[in-house]
């Protein structure tokens, strides 16, 4: 299975296995945002998308981006103040 190799390459197999077993036990999750935005998960998502045949088609703006830029992978901090 191709996806499993990508999980192993990005060191996400243990995380996903743990999430699956906890979900099967109907446990509550905390800190999921940290896992979703982790570098390894972003790399896994990029690798998975890149291997898709559709990754070589232009976007809605008609442009094709060969590699993601840092700005597109990580959100910029918001300069507004929280009340």
Beta strands, then each sheet from edge to edge (+ up, - down):
end
